[in-house]
């Protein structure tokens, strides 16, 4: 039994069949749509350059009973109860429930949009075209991507970010500034250090966002992009261990041996840096689903991949890998940030922990392997040709 019809659930079902599992597989999901590539929501789908059918993940998997538009409401020791009154028995259960857009508990927030699923796209796209102006509350990846898409649709766009810089969860100040400049070059106004305290509906139909310091901005359409919340409620009600997500071991098992979790909802071990983390990116969903499926079948699961992701804004494709944070030391090893074509390595306590770059995707793939090795880095070798040298890593 698989709860979730996103990339995690789809991949797990596909791997189960590919590894020779011939038993029954039931997959249920609250969305009406069959599996699609969710990263397209804030890019191609919002722009209108592709339809949901054009971003499907793959063909239907033989022998999988897929039920869309159905929600799991409870778990027993042997079955999952559904909101349509049905129950589905299981020997093994995979929770791939994903996450949802974080809501703002503010006056006036009932009038705003969020962007997480394909169902969110059409009404937001139509409203942007109707009003010609968009205010984005949140300068993370999805907020910045949606802002870029709306600008391409001809809207006036303003972004409000609570932190001191956009993309602050993954990028240091210099790279954040590059993105701030990129948006400014494309006519987007970005304001940082903004704590929105209320949203007021105006007589002309616009919404006004008021900040704690008294500043205010108005637009016809408002998108809240303030991060995500993992859908852990089903797991929590069953008594599974929860931290920032559903806690799993290296084989994707929860605190109940025949229940597994993977994707956005799972908190997984960090076998390289220690501790745990929750991945909200495409490759994490696919990688964890593969390992969960193999674990269910009693097969070797190997090590989790070093996480990575990407973002496309105004035609600039950013790639990032590992566990970067704003406080890391960053060393540019190829190109320059000013040229918007570079590779930068993130170092923490003399250890390579991540990378971020534009224009050199092969570098990011190579650095992922170096991070996975856990080997120390000789910082004296970090330079333009570092990745081209066989002694890039000290073993």
Helices and strands as residue ranges (DSSP letters): E 2-3, H 7-18, E 25-29, G 38-40, I 41-45, H 46-47, G 52-55, E 64-68, E 72-75, E 79-82, E 87-89, E 93-95, E 99-101, G 109-111, H 119-131, E 133-137, H 141-152, E 156-160, H 173-185, E 189-191, E 196-201, E 207-211, E 216-219, E 221-224, E 228-230, H 233-237, E 246-247, E 259-261, G 263-265, E 266-269, E 276-277, H 282-296, E 308-313, E 316-322, E 329-336, E 341-348, E 351-358, H 361-373, G 379-381, G 386-388
